[in-house]
Amino acid sequence: MLQTVVFGGLEFSPLVIYFPIAFLLAALTRFILHRLNWYDRIWRVAWFEVSLFVCYLAFTVYVLNGR
């Protein structure tokens, strides 16, 4: 079960933690794809980036929630 994150007396959704982690993983993957010159082979770049972020977000929730 997802637990709330308490910061300064305020309760936040755990997605406040998961979103930046997923974004950093997606940005790192984009950087690596650019460096390897594989980014030009992607047909629909916007769809790829959104799906990559969603996959990383699901992975982050699965890994960090498996306490």
PDB file of N, CA, C and O in Angstrom:
ATOM      1  N   MET A   1       0.836  -1.178   0.000  1.00  0.00           N
ATOM      2  CA  MET A   1       0.000   0.000   0.000  1.00  0.00           C
ATOM      3  C   MET A   1       0.877   1.236   0.000  1.00  0.00           C
ATOM      4  O   MET A   1       1.894   1.279   0.692  1.00  0.00           O
ATOM      5  N   LEU A   2       0.500   2.214  -0.751  1.00  0.00           N
ATOM      6  CA  LEU A   2       1.247   3.456  -0.803  1.00  0.00           C
ATOM      7  C   LEU A   2       1.008   4.248   0.475  1.00  0.00           C
ATOM      8  O   LEU A   2      -0.132   4.400   0.914  1.00  0.00           O
ATOM      9  N   GLN A   3       2.071   4.746   1.063  1.00  0.00           N
ATOM     10  CA  GLN A   3       1.991   5.518   2.299  1.00  0.00           C
ATOM     11  C   GLN A   3       2.258   6.983   1.989  1.00  0.00           C
ATOM     12  O   GLN A   3       3.031   7.308   1.088  1.00  0.00           O
ATOM     13  N   THR A   4       1.619   7.855   2.737  1.00  0.00           N
ATOM     14  CA  THR A   4       1.834   9.281   2.536  1.00  0.00           C
ATOM     15  C   THR A   4       3.214   9.683   3.052  1.00  0.00           C
ATOM     16  O   THR A   4       3.775   9.043   3.941  1.00  0.00           O
ATOM     17  N   VAL A   5       3.740  10.748   2.477  1.00  0.00           N
ATOM     18  CA  VAL A   5       5.030  11.296   2.872  1.00  0.00           C
ATOM     19  C   VAL A   5       4.753  12.565   3.660  1.00  0.00           C
ATOM     20  O   VAL A   5       4.102  13.483   3.160  1.00  0.00           O
ATOM     21  N   VAL A   6       5.248  12.617   4.889  1.00  0.00           N
ATOM     22  CA  VAL A   6       5.019  13.786   5.745  1.00  0.00           C
ATOM     23  C   VAL A   6       6.272  14.653   5.708  1.00  0.00           C
ATOM     24  O   VAL A   6       7.376  14.191   5.998  1.00  0.00           O
ATOM     25  N   PHE A   7       6.077  15.925   5.345  1.00  0.00           N
ATOM     26  CA  PHE A   7       7.186  16.872   5.273  1.00  0.00           C
ATOM     27  C   PHE A   7       6.715  18.207   5.837  1.00  0.00           C
ATOM     28  O   PHE A   7       5.848  18.868   5.265  1.00  0.00           O
ATOM     29  N   GLY A   8       7.294  18.587   6.955  1.00  0.00           N
ATOM     30  CA  GLY A   8       6.931  19.859   7.574  1.00  0.00           C
ATOM     31  C   GLY A   8       5.502  19.904   8.072  1.00  0.00           C
ATOM     32  O   GLY A   8       4.887  20.970   8.092  1.00  0.00           O
ATOM     33  N   GLY A   9       4.968  18.770   8.472  1.00  0.00           N
ATOM     34  CA  GLY A   9       3.613  18.721   8.972  1.00  0.00           C
ATOM     35  C   GLY A   9       2.557  18.580   7.884  1.00  0.00           C
ATOM     36  O   GLY A   9       1.368  18.497   8.191  1.00  0.00           O
ATOM     37  N   LEU A  10       2.967  18.552   6.621  1.00  0.00           N
ATOM     38  CA  LEU A  10       2.034  18.388   5.512  1.00  0.00           C
ATOM     39  C   LEU A  10       2.161  16.978   4.941  1.00  0.00           C
ATOM     40  O   LEU A  10       3.255  16.419   4.861  1.00  0.00           O
ATOM     41  N   GLU A  11       1.050  16.432   4.558  1.00  0.00           N
ATOM     42  CA  GLU A  11       1.062  15.094   3.961  1.00  0.00           C
ATOM     43  C   GLU A  11       1.023  15.215   2.443  1.00  0.00           C
ATOM     44  O   GLU A  11       0.207  15.947   1.884  1.00  0.00           O
ATOM     45  N   PHE A  12       1.921  14.481   1.787  1.00  0.00           N
ATOM     46  CA  PHE A  12       2.004  14.476   0.338  1.00  0.00           C
ATOM     47  C   PHE A  12       1.816  13.063  -0.184  1.00  0.00           C
ATOM     48  O   PHE A  12       2.047  12.083   0.524  1.00  0.00           O
ATOM     49  N   SER A  13       1.401  12.982  -1.414  1.00  0.00           N
ATOM     50  CA  SER A  13       1.289  11.699  -2.081  1.00  0.00           C
ATOM     51  C   SER A  13       2.697  11.124  -2.286  1.00  0.00           C
ATOM     52  O   SER A  13       3.647  11.883  -2.473  1.00  0.00           O
ATOM     53  N   PRO A  14       2.840   9.811  -2.253  1.00  0.00           N
ATOM     54  CA  PRO A  14       4.164   9.232  -2.499  1.00  0.00           C
ATOM     55  C   PRO A  14       4.645   9.462  -3.931  1.00  0.00           C
ATOM     56  O   PRO A  14       5.827   9.282  -4.223  1.00  0.00           O
ATOM     57  N   LEU A  15       3.744   9.854  -4.816  1.00  0.00           N
ATOM     58  CA  LEU A  15       4.161  10.154  -6.183  1.00  0.00           C
ATOM     59  C   LEU A  15       5.064  11.381  -6.238  1.00  0.00           C
ATOM     60  O   LEU A  15       5.762  11.592  -7.230  1.00  0.00           O
ATOM     61  N   VAL A  16       5.057  12.191  -5.181  1.00  0.00           N
ATOM     62  CA  VAL A  16       5.968  13.336  -5.107  1.00  0.00           C
ATOM     63  C   VAL A  16       7.414  12.849  -5.105  1.00  0.00           C
ATOM     64  O   VAL A  16       8.305  13.548  -5.586  1.00  0.00           O
ATOM     65  N   ILE A  17       7.645  11.677  -4.576  1.00  0.00           N
ATOM     66  CA  ILE A  17       8.976  11.077  -4.563  1.00  0.00           C
ATOM     67  C   ILE A  17       9.218  10.277  -5.844  1.00  0.00           C
ATOM     68  O   ILE A  17      10.321  10.304  -6.391  1.00  0.00           O
ATOM     69  N   TYR A  18       8.206   9.574  -6.320  1.00  0.00           N
ATOM     70  CA  TYR A  18       8.371   8.668  -7.461  1.00  0.00           C
ATOM     71  C   TYR A  18       8.555   9.410  -8.780  1.00  0.00           C
ATOM     72  O   TYR A  18       9.341   8.971  -9.620  1.00  0.00           O
ATOM     73  N   PHE A  19       7.846  10.528  -8.985  1.00  0.00           N
ATOM     74  CA  PHE A  19       7.930  11.253 -10.253  1.00  0.00           C
ATOM     75  C   PHE A  19       9.335  11.754 -10.566  1.00  0.00           C
ATOM     76  O   PHE A  19       9.808  11.535 -11.681  1.00  0.00           O
ATOM     77  N   PRO A  20      10.027  12.417  -9.636  1.00  0.00           N
ATOM     78  CA  PRO A  20      11.384  12.878  -9.977  1.00  0.00           C
ATOM     79  C   PRO A  20      12.357  11.740 -10.260  1.00  0.00           C
ATOM     80  O   PRO A  20      13.230  11.872 -11.117  1.00  0.00           O
ATOM     81  N   ILE A  21      12.216  10.635  -9.555  1.00  0.00           N
ATOM     82  CA  ILE A  21      13.094   9.491  -9.809  1.00  0.00           C
ATOM     83  C   ILE A  21      12.856   8.953 -11.212  1.00  0.00           C
ATOM     84  O   ILE A  21      13.808   8.687 -11.946  1.00  0.00           O
ATOM     85  N   ALA A  22      11.596   8.793 -11.586  1.00  0.00           N
ATOM     86  CA  ALA A  22      11.271   8.308 -12.931  1.00  0.00           C
ATOM     87  C   ALA A  22      11.733   9.302 -13.988  1.00  0.00           C
ATOM     88  O   ALA A  22      12.216   8.899 -15.046  1.00  0.00           O
ATOM     89  N   PHE A  23      11.592  10.592 -13.716  1.00  0.00           N
ATOM     90  CA  PHE A  23      12.036  11.606 -14.672  1.00  0.00           C
ATOM     91  C   PHE A  23      13.543  11.558 -14.867  1.00  0.00           C
ATOM     92  O   PHE A  23      14.023  11.669 -15.995  1.00  0.00           O
ATOM     93  N   LEU A  24      14.292  11.396 -13.791  1.00  0.00           N
ATOM     94  CA  LEU A  24      15.752  11.317 -13.907  1.00  0.00           C
ATOM     95  C   LEU A  24      16.188  10.076 -14.677  1.00  0.00           C
ATOM     96  O   LEU A  24      17.124  10.136 -15.474  1.00  0.00           O
ATOM     97  N   LEU A  25      15.514   8.954 -14.443  1.00  0.00           N
ATOM     98  CA  LEU A  25      15.838   7.740 -15.201  1.00  0.00           C
ATOM     99  C   LEU A  25      15.537   7.917 -16.682  1.00  0.00           C
ATOM    100  O   LEU A  25      16.315   7.477 -17.528  1.00  0.00           O
ATOM    101  N   ALA A  26      14.425   8.551 -17.003  1.00  0.00           N
ATOM    102  CA  ALA A  26      14.069   8.797 -18.400  1.00  0.00           C
ATOM    103  C   ALA A  26      15.057   9.773 -19.042  1.00  0.00           C
ATOM    104  O   ALA A  26      15.448   9.590 -20.195  1.00  0.00           O
ATOM    105  N   ALA A  27      15.454  10.788 -18.316  1.00  0.00           N
ATOM    106  CA  ALA A  27      16.419  11.752 -18.851  1.00  0.00           C
ATOM    107  C   ALA A  27      17.775  11.089 -19.071  1.00  0.00           C
ATOM    108  O   ALA A  27      18.450  11.373 -20.060  1.00  0.00           O
ATOM    109  N   LEU A  28      18.172  10.225 -18.176  1.00  0.00           N
ATOM    110  CA  LEU A  28      19.440   9.502 -18.332  1.00  0.00           C
ATOM    111  C   LEU A  28      19.382   8.589 -19.554  1.00  0.00           C
ATOM    112  O   LEU A  28      20.353   8.491 -20.304  1.00  0.00           O
ATOM    113  N   THR A  29      18.257   7.927 -19.755  1.00  0.00           N
ATOM    114  CA  THR A  29      18.099   7.070 -20.925  1.00  0.00           C
ATOM    115  C   THR A  29      18.138   7.892 -22.208  1.00  0.00           C
ATOM    116  O   THR A  29      18.756   7.477 -23.188  1.00  0.00           O
ATOM    117  N   ARG A  30      17.488   9.050 -22.212  1.00  0.00           N
ATOM    118  CA  ARG A  30      17.541   9.935 -23.383  1.00  0.00           C
ATOM    119  C   ARG A  30      18.970  10.363 -23.684  1.00  0.00           C
ATOM    120  O   ARG A  30      19.391  10.375 -24.841  1.00  0.00           O
ATOM    121  N   PHE A  31      19.709  10.712 -22.648  1.00  0.00           N
ATOM    122  CA  PHE A  31      21.093  11.135 -22.827  1.00  0.00           C
ATOM    123  C   PHE A  31      21.935  10.014 -23.427  1.00  0.00           C
ATOM    124  O   PHE A  31      22.723  10.239 -24.345  1.00  0.00           O
ATOM    125  N   ILE A  32      21.760   8.815 -22.904  1.00  0.00           N
ATOM    126  CA  ILE A  32      22.522   7.667 -23.420  1.00  0.00           C
ATOM    127  C   ILE A  32      22.151   7.383 -24.874  1.00  0.00           C
ATOM    128  O   ILE A  32      23.028   7.104 -25.691  1.00  0.00           O
ATOM    129  N   LEU A  33      20.868   7.452 -25.201  1.00  0.00           N
ATOM    130  CA  LEU A  33      20.447   7.221 -26.584  1.00  0.00           C
ATOM    131  C   LEU A  33      21.012   8.281 -27.529  1.00  0.00           C
ATOM    132  O   LEU A  33      21.362   7.967 -28.667  1.00  0.00           O
ATOM    133  N   HIS A  34      21.103   9.522 -27.074  1.00  0.00           N
ATOM    134  CA  HIS A  34      21.700  10.575 -27.896  1.00  0.00           C
ATOM    135  C   HIS A  34      23.191  10.333 -28.099  1.00  0.00           C
ATOM    136  O   HIS A  34      23.713  10.525 -29.197  1.00  0.00           O
ATOM    137  N   ARG A  35      23.867   9.915 -27.048  1.00  0.00           N
ATOM    138  CA  ARG A  35      25.314   9.688 -27.140  1.00  0.00           C
ATOM    139  C   ARG A  35      25.646   8.513 -28.052  1.00  0.00           C
ATOM    140  O   ARG A  35      26.685   8.518 -28.712  1.00  0.00           O
ATOM    141  N   LEU A  36      24.780   7.511 -28.094  1.00  0.00           N
ATOM    142  CA  LEU A  36      25.013   6.342 -28.942  1.00  0.00           C
ATOM    143  C   LEU A  36      24.463   6.534 -30.356  1.00  0.00           C
ATOM    144  O   LEU A  36      24.570   5.632 -31.186  1.00  0.00           O
ATOM    145  N   ASN A  37      23.884   7.683 -30.632  1.00  0.00           N
ATOM    146  CA  ASN A  37      23.266   7.999 -31.927  1.00  0.00           C
ATOM    147  C   ASN A  37      22.158   7.014 -32.289  1.00  0.00           C
ATOM    148  O   ASN A  37      21.968   6.706 -33.466  1.00  0.00           O
ATOM    149  N   TRP A  38      21.447   6.531 -31.324  1.00  0.00           N
ATOM    150  CA  TRP A  38      20.315   5.626 -31.559  1.00  0.00           C
ATOM    151  C   TRP A  38      18.998   6.387 -31.542  1.00  0.00           C
ATOM    152  O   TRP A  38      17.951   5.838 -31.882  1.00  0.00           O
ATOM    153  N   TYR A  39      19.055   7.641 -31.149  1.00  0.00           N
ATOM    154  CA  TYR A  39      17.825   8.423 -31.006  1.00  0.00           C
ATOM    155  C   TYR A  39      17.175   8.701 -32.360  1.00  0.00           C
ATOM    156  O   TYR A  39      15.961   8.894 -32.433  1.00  0.00           O
ATOM    157  N   ASP A  40      17.965   8.722 -33.428  1.00  0.00           N
ATOM    158  CA  ASP A  40      17.436   8.972 -34.768  1.00  0.00           C
ATOM    159  C   ASP A  40      16.618   7.799 -35.291  1.00  0.00           C
ATOM    160  O   ASP A  40      15.840   7.972 -36.229  1.00  0.00           O
ATOM    161  N   ARG A  41      16.767   6.638 -34.724  1.00  0.00           N
ATOM    162  CA  ARG A  41      16.055   5.442 -35.178  1.00  0.00           C
ATOM    163  C   ARG A  41      14.655   5.311 -34.587  1.00  0.00           C
ATOM    164  O   ARG A  41      13.894   4.427 -34.980  1.00  0.00           O
ATOM    165  N   ILE A  42      14.321   6.176 -33.659  1.00  0.00           N
ATOM    166  CA  ILE A  42      13.001   6.126 -33.029  1.00  0.00           C
ATOM    167  C   ILE A  42      12.002   6.818 -33.943  1.00  0.00           C
ATOM    168  O   ILE A  42      12.226   7.946 -34.384  1.00  0.00           O
ATOM    169  N   TRP A  43      10.897   6.133 -34.223  1.00  0.00           N
ATOM    170  CA  TRP A  43       9.937   6.636 -35.188  1.00  0.00           C
ATOM    171  C   TRP A  43       9.128   7.799 -34.617  1.00  0.00           C
ATOM    172  O   TRP A  43       9.104   8.881 -35.203  1.00  0.00           O
ATOM    173  N   ARG A  44       8.473   7.589 -33.492  1.00  0.00           N
ATOM    174  CA  ARG A  44       7.662   8.624 -32.832  1.00  0.00           C
ATOM    175  C   ARG A  44       8.326   8.976 -31.502  1.00  0.00           C
ATOM    176  O   ARG A  44       8.129   8.294 -30.496  1.00  0.00           O
ATOM    177  N   VAL A  45       9.097  10.025 -31.513  1.00  0.00           N
ATOM    178  CA  VAL A  45       9.915  10.387 -30.354  1.00  0.00           C
ATOM    179  C   VAL A  45       9.056  10.755 -29.147  1.00  0.00           C
ATOM    180  O   VAL A  45       9.355  10.327 -28.032  1.00  0.00           O
ATOM    181  N   ALA A  46       8.014  11.525 -29.343  1.00  0.00           N
ATOM    182  CA  ALA A  46       7.173  11.963 -28.224  1.00  0.00           C
ATOM    183  C   ALA A  46       6.488  10.774 -27.553  1.00  0.00           C
ATOM    184  O   ALA A  46       6.447  10.689 -26.326  1.00  0.00           O
ATOM    185  N   TRP A  47       5.952   9.858 -28.357  1.00  0.00           N
ATOM    186  CA  TRP A  47       5.310   8.669 -27.789  1.00  0.00           C
ATOM    187  C   TRP A  47       6.322   7.804 -27.051  1.00  0.00           C
ATOM    188  O   TRP A  47       6.018   7.233 -26.004  1.00  0.00           O
ATOM    189  N   PHE A  48       7.521   7.711 -27.600  1.00  0.00           N
ATOM    190  CA  PHE A  48       8.565   6.924 -26.948  1.00  0.00           C
ATOM    191  C   PHE A  48       8.926   7.513 -25.595  1.00  0.00           C
ATOM    192  O   PHE A  48       9.070   6.781 -24.616  1.00  0.00           O
ATOM    193  N   GLU A  49       9.073   8.834 -25.532  1.00  0.00           N
ATOM    194  CA  GLU A  49       9.458   9.470 -24.273  1.00  0.00           C
ATOM    195  C   GLU A  49       8.369   9.329 -23.210  1.00  0.00           C
ATOM    196  O   GLU A  49       8.667   9.086 -22.041  1.00  0.00           O
ATOM    197  N   VAL A  50       7.122   9.479 -23.613  1.00  0.00           N
ATOM    198  CA  VAL A  50       6.019   9.332 -22.652  1.00  0.00           C
ATOM    199  C   VAL A  50       5.947   7.897 -22.147  1.00  0.00           C
ATOM    200  O   VAL A  50       5.806   7.663 -20.946  1.00  0.00           O
ATOM    201  N   SER A  51       6.043   6.942 -23.058  1.00  0.00           N
ATOM    202  CA  SER A  51       5.963   5.535 -22.637  1.00  0.00           C
ATOM    203  C   SER A  51       7.163   5.144 -21.783  1.00  0.00           C
ATOM    204  O   SER A  51       7.029   4.352 -20.851  1.00  0.00           O
ATOM    205  N   LEU A  52       8.331   5.693 -22.096  1.00  0.00           N
ATOM    206  CA  LEU A  52       9.516   5.426 -21.286  1.00  0.00           C
ATOM    207  C   LEU A  52       9.327   5.952 -19.864  1.00  0.00           C
ATOM    208  O   LEU A  52       9.665   5.271 -18.897  1.00  0.00           O
ATOM    209  N   PHE A  53       8.783   7.172 -19.740  1.00  0.00           N
ATOM    210  CA  PHE A  53       8.530   7.751 -18.420  1.00  0.00           C
ATOM    211  C   PHE A  53       7.510   6.913 -17.643  1.00  0.00           C
ATOM    212  O   PHE A  53       7.691   6.667 -16.451  1.00  0.00           O
ATOM    213  N   VAL A  54       6.450   6.479 -18.308  1.00  0.00           N
ATOM    214  CA  VAL A  54       5.421   5.676 -17.636  1.00  0.00           C
ATOM    215  C   VAL A  54       6.001   4.336 -17.181  1.00  0.00           C
ATOM    216  O   VAL A  54       5.697   3.870 -16.083  1.00  0.00           O
ATOM    217  N   CYS A  55       6.822   3.724 -18.009  1.00  0.00           N
ATOM    218  CA  CYS A  55       7.452   2.450 -17.621  1.00  0.00           C
ATOM    219  C   CYS A  55       8.390   2.642 -16.436  1.00  0.00           C
ATOM    220  O   CYS A  55       8.392   1.833 -15.508  1.00  0.00           O
ATOM    221  N   TYR A  56       9.183   3.701 -16.462  1.00  0.00           N
ATOM    222  CA  TYR A  56      10.065   3.973 -15.327  1.00  0.00           C
ATOM    223  C   TYR A  56       9.276   4.319 -14.072  1.00  0.00           C
ATOM    224  O   TYR A  56       9.684   3.949 -12.971  1.00  0.00           O
ATOM    225  N   LEU A  57       8.169   5.013 -14.213  1.00  0.00           N
ATOM    226  CA  LEU A  57       7.334   5.330 -13.053  1.00  0.00           C
ATOM    227  C   LEU A  57       6.752   4.048 -12.455  1.00  0.00           C
ATOM    228  O   LEU A  57       6.754   3.882 -11.235  1.00  0.00           O
ATOM    229  N   ALA A  58       6.260   3.152 -13.290  1.00  0.00           N
ATOM    230  CA  ALA A  58       5.726   1.880 -12.795  1.00  0.00           C
ATOM    231  C   ALA A  58       6.828   1.056 -12.123  1.00  0.00           C
ATOM    232  O   ALA A  58       6.597   0.432 -11.088  1.00  0.00           O
ATOM    233  N   PHE A  59       8.011   1.055 -12.710  1.00  0.00           N
ATOM    234  CA  PHE A  59       9.138   0.335 -12.116  1.00  0.00           C
ATOM    235  C   PHE A  59       9.527   0.928 -10.762  1.00  0.00           C
ATOM    236  O   PHE A  59       9.803   0.193  -9.814  1.00  0.00           O
ATOM    237  N   THR A  60       9.547   2.257 -10.675  1.00  0.00           N
ATOM    238  CA  THR A  60       9.895   2.927  -9.418  1.00  0.00           C
ATOM    239  C   THR A  60       8.875   2.627  -8.333  1.00  0.00           C
ATOM    240  O   THR A  60       9.248   2.349  -7.194  1.00  0.00           O
ATOM    241  N   VAL A  61       7.605   2.678  -8.668  1.00  0.00           N
ATOM    242  CA  VAL A  61       6.554   2.371  -7.686  1.00  0.00           C
ATOM    243  C   VAL A  61       6.675   0.920  -7.244  1.00  0.00           C
ATOM    244  O   VAL A  61       6.525   0.627  -6.057  1.00  0.00           O
ATOM    245  N   TYR A  62       6.941   0.014  -8.164  1.00  0.00           N
ATOM    246  CA  TYR A  62       7.062  -1.406  -7.828  1.00  0.00           C
ATOM    247  C   TYR A  62       8.256  -1.655  -6.909  1.00  0.00           C
ATOM    248  O   TYR A  62       8.144  -2.386  -5.924  1.00  0.00           O
ATOM    249  N   VAL A  63       9.386  -1.052  -7.228  1.00  0.00           N
ATOM    250  CA  VAL A  63      10.610  -1.305  -6.437  1.00  0.00           C
ATOM    251  C   VAL A  63      10.536  -0.638  -5.072  1.00  0.00           C
ATOM    252  O   VAL A  63      10.870  -1.264  -4.066  1.00  0.00           O
ATOM    253  N   LEU A  64      10.107   0.617  -5.016  1.00  0.00           N
ATOM    254  CA  LEU A  64      10.113   1.337  -3.737  1.00  0.00           C
ATOM    255  C   LEU A  64       8.924   0.988  -2.841  1.00  0.00           C
ATOM    256  O   LEU A  64       8.948   1.267  -1.642  1.00  0.00           O
ATOM    257  N   ASN A  65       7.907   0.390  -3.406  1.00  0.00           N
ATOM    258  CA  ASN A  65       6.755   0.034  -2.606  1.00  0.00           C
ATOM    259  C   ASN A  65       6.829  -1.405  -2.110  1.00  0.00           C
ATOM    260  O   ASN A  65       5.962  -1.831  -1.346  1.00  0.00           O
ATOM    261  N   GLY A  66       7.819  -2.146  -2.515  1.00  0.00           N
ATOM    262  CA  GLY A  66       7.908  -3.551  -2.126  1.00  0.00           C
ATOM    263  C   GLY A  66       8.590  -3.774  -0.792  1.00  0.00           C
ATOM    264  O   GLY A  66       9.439  -4.658  -0.672  1.00  0.00           O
ATOM    265  N   ARG A  67       8.239  -2.999   0.200  1.00  0.00           N
ATOM    266  CA  ARG A  67       8.881  -3.117   1.526  1.00  0.00           C
ATOM    267  C   ARG A  67       8.447  -4.360   2.224  1.00  0.00           C
ATOM    268  O   ARG A  67       8.883  -4.623   3.344  1.00  0.00           O
TER     269      ARG A  67
END
